[in-house]
Amino acid sequence: MNWTNETAAVHAQYSSLTGGRSFLHSAAFLCFQKLPRLASRAFSSSARQLKNKVPESQKIFQEDNGLPVHIKGGTGDVLLYRATMTLTIAGTCYSLYWLLIASFPQKKE
């Protein structure tokens, strides 16, 4: 008996047991029947998945240490602030350069 005959025999047995429904139809039906249960378990879980870090962040940002609030977050905030200022100043200078170039008439040859 080769693979196709075995598959056909299993399919025929399953089909007779399930009242004519195919194996694929039943498997898909069972898969989609379990889906709402799995989804509801994921959203109704009573255990916290992550630790609440808000109180720690509030302590850091409310300290009176003389730093502006946009730098209190640490090294990442300082680097982001410096990159933003560098790009802003470079963009302003580039705009002023092209405004200066555009304000003078072009030489005619």
Order of alpha helices (4+ residues) and beta strands (2+ residues): alpha-alpha-alpha-alpha
